[in-house]
Amino acid sequence: MTKLYIKPIFPMTEKDFLPNPYQEFPDKGGVSWKAPSNIALVKYWGKKPVQIPANPSISFTLDNCATTTSLSFAKKEKSDSISFDLMFEGRPKDDFKPKIQTFLERVERYVPFLKAYHFTIETSNSFPHSSGIASSASGMAALSLCLMDVEKQLDPDLDETLFYQKASYLARLGSGSACRSIKGHLVQWGQHANIPNSSDLYGLEYPFEVHADFKGYCDTILLVHKGQKQVSSTVGHQLMHGHPYAANRFQQAFDHLDQLKPILKNGDLEDFIKLVESEALTLHAMMMTSMPCFMLMKPDTLEIIQKIWQYREETKTPVCFTLDAGANVHLLYPSSEKDKVCAFIEDELAQHCENGQYIHDYVGAGAVKING
């Protein structure tokens, strides 16, 4: 008899992500997914246990910067523990295993088939691991989609909407921003009274009208500093506890999401630029005023920002920057300005990048399954 799926009432709770009884356990199998990175426009900075954001955020889903993960599984005799091997770029990567172990233990309640199999996780990035681009979002998103693909085999009646929401939910438990790397093109995460169905538990595709100018928006990542960041994102988030400006910052994020609605609908690039750059600089201001404090921008980061401001003033080209929690600069601009901006990058900005390196990317549609 076919099981009837009744769509739960939003917003969903943790209990909604507990699985139905599994119908069958294949002896072995394998799945592969490719998930993109994302770049936040309104930043997530500060969290509560476990992986609950202190403020809502919204991000562009990227396309070229992505992680591809293959998950093979084989039934084992004893189902009393989680066991897996991990390969990164074709080689064993034991120093990644503790983070994956913690993630799998955290999500085991929601995907209880984990202890029934031994897993081999093979993962690779489309960008160099040492490039300074965070791979935790794309990596955890890809792994979560693989886990959901296995669950789909165990429960063929699993609804597609629930499949992706639960993938986002699981990804969040590995890396908060990973919940925004499941879908595209704009993904919002965090409960907000003025955004229907918004939730702290998972990301959702932005539910409001978005102007054509923001679809296919370009993001060139200027690699100012490749390698280990001065402070991890986990430590950075913790520094918001007791931060003297935390309450105002969190309220600013709520307000900015309200302000973005008409901007995104009308294609107001001038106000978009003001808001996005304010968010980027506020993120770094929070780190510079925390205790202990951190300066993650490099001299070349500041040189790039100054040149962007000067170029925009002189040419009226609607190009702007945003930053993540590091020294690299994300240069955002409409696809219609690509030729002009690429020349500007090569002539003026590449000299401030490590080894002159940068990565061209653009807004994409989200994760995809790899067949074969």
SULRAQUI-V424023 format. One record per pair of residues at least 6 apart in sequence whose C-alpha atoms are under 6 Angstrom apart, sorted by the first residue. I is the first residue (numbers start at 1). J is the second residue. Records with the same first field share a line. If there is no record, write none. Layout:
I=J  J
This chain:
10=197
11=197
18=110
22=154  155
23=154  155
24=154
27=74  75
28=73  74
29=72  73
30=71  72
31=70  71  146
32=69  70  370
33=68  69  142  368  369  370
34=67  68  142  367  368
35=66  67  138  141  142  367
36=62  63  65  66  138  181
37=62  65  66  137  138  181
38=60  61  62
39=59  60
40=58  59
41=58  59  276
42=57  58  279
43=57
44=57
45=237
46=54  237  240
47=53  54
51=173  176
52=200
55=250
56=189  190
57=188  189
58=187  188
59=186  187
60=185  186
61=184  185  363  364
62=362  363  364
63=362  364
64=361
65=126
66=125  126  138
67=124  125  138  139
68=123  124
69=122  123  142
70=121  122
71=120  121
72=119  120
73=117  118  119
74=117  118
75=116  117
76=117
79=115  116
81=115
82=115
83=118
84=118  119  120
85=120
86=92  93  120  121
87=93  122
88=122  123  124
89=124
103=174
130=226  227
131=226  227
132=226  227
137=177  178
140=171  174
141=171  178  181
144=167  170  171
145=167
168=179  202
169=201  202
171=178  179
172=178  179
179=202  203
180=187  203
182=366  367
183=366
184=365  366
185=364  365
186=205  206
187=204  205  206
188=203  204  206
189=203
190=199  200
191=198  199  200
209=265
210=264  265
211=264  265  266  267
216=362  363
217=334  335  362  363
218=332  333  334  335  362
219=330  331  332  361  362
220=330  331  359  360  361
221=329  330  358  359
222=328  329  358
223=328  353  354  357  358
224=328  353  354
225=327
273=320
277=322
280=322  323
287=293  294
288=294  295
296=326  327
297=327
298=327
300=352
319=332  333
320=331  332
321=330  331  332
322=330
323=329  330
350=356
